[in-house]
Amino acid sequence: MNRRSAFRRLVAFAAGSPLFAQSAGVDAAADDPILGPINVHEFEELAKQRLDKLAYDFIAGGVEDELTLRANRDAYKRWFLVPRVMTDVSNVDISVEFLGLKLDAPIIIAPTGGKNLVLPNAESVMARAASASKTLICTATGVERVASEGLSVTWWSNTTGQRAKDAAQSYMRRMEDGGAKGIVITVDNQYQSNRDRNNRNRFDYGYMRDGVPKPGAPKPKPVNPARPAMWQPHTPNMTWDYIDWLRGAGKIPILLKGILAPEDAELGVKRGADAIIVSNHGGRQLDGVIATIDALPDVVDAVGGKVPVLMDGGIRRGSDILKALALGAKAVQVGRAPLWGLASFGQKGAERVLWMLAAELKLDMALAGVANLQSINRKMIRKV
Ligand SMILES: Cc1cc2nc3c(=O)[nH]c(=O)nc-3n(C[C@H](O)[C@H](O)[C@H](O)COP(=O)(O)O)c2cc1C
């Protein structure tokens, strides 16, 4: 046997071995195109090539001038890690426990509506990726789609609220009975926001459900953009009482997603929220709001350890996650990153992206001298 055929045999053996599958995050032979993109940014490039422009813009885009969209990424560049050395990092444990959950990694799939623009029945496909990756998916389509297929998946139900107490309470009961492990209330989405890319593409929000329109299908008429946005109210009458409504109808944790002001974090905890999620909706709601990694430390201080604080926004690297954890986040949510995986290679692509982020986090922790999440603290990060 010459060296080349010996190498081929080795690759074939490795491809069939559990070790190989584990090393890729998905079961893939060495020449599988899924192993092409080497980071989340490259998954986005691939997704951009594969998606209809209207779908790519909907996912990638932010609101108006996209100041916050860019700030979410740029802000990581100003926070620098200060690693420790000479600690034993031969085993790095990135598992985390909170709100009755035990996750292999502190990385959760954020709620993202409109997945059907990527592929049909995409919420279920993403739920399968979550299940295979042993993580939690936060989803607005709730129990009906995710759990109905007999899939063993851990999920939170995401809502923008209901305008009346009765409706809120029946929602809470339905989700709790359906097996949701928590209710995530999106608090920054009182109205559909004014998204220039969607307006330019004459995006019809029905596409979120039905998928990309067929070629040649008539486009909706252009309209003054901000006005129809205001015509699409979600829950403009929602106040802190909404937490009481839900709490009166069920026991599962209630999480507030979209908190940026420390005062709101404090009020939320006082009103009974079980967790705070620092988020600006991935730069998709009010433009010009603070980047989430910058908002995080003040919120963590205001909450004072009473409940877990999570965050999302701009996470594309394990080191972004490490920075968030160092500033006090218990876990992070990722929105676009798994969608780029989904658009590139379906369920396996989403799994690969989740695995990549976890693998990067693990290595970054080792290089920063921390062997578990408990050892991460604010001394290891500085804003420069
Ligand atoms: C395509 C898309 C749809 C989204 N839909 C929702 C939604 O329905 N509810 C919600 O609370 N957040 C929604 N978000 C915001 C995400 O939950 C999350 O806050 C954000 O994507 C995090 O930023 P990242 O994409 O940079 O990770 C959406 C984000 C995207 C990209």
The ligand as an ORCA input file, in Angstrom:
! r2SCAN-3c Opt
* xyz 0 1
  C     -34.579     36.913     10.794
  C     -34.756     37.322     12.235
  C     -36.015     37.221     12.811
  C     -36.183     37.554     14.161
  N     -37.424     37.393     14.745
  C     -37.567     37.637     16.064
  C     -38.807     37.388     16.704
  O     -39.772     36.935     16.096
  N     -38.891     37.656     18.039
  C     -37.832     38.149     18.746
  O     -37.956     38.380     19.940
  N     -36.657     38.385     18.153
  C     -36.495     38.145     16.842
  N     -35.286     38.369     16.255
  C     -34.149     38.831     17.078
  C     -33.377     37.637     17.635
  O     -34.154     36.930     18.565
  C     -32.100     38.097     18.348
  O     -32.408     39.055     19.314
  C     -31.058     38.659     17.384
  O     -31.116     37.995     16.148
  C     -29.671     38.526     17.984
  O     -28.712     39.078     17.146
  P     -27.828     38.193     16.119
  O     -28.712     37.869     14.982
  O     -26.739     39.129     15.750
  O     -27.365     36.963     16.875
  C     -35.093     38.051     14.914
  C     -33.833     38.157     14.306
  C     -33.660     37.797     12.988
  C     -32.282     37.894     12.376
*
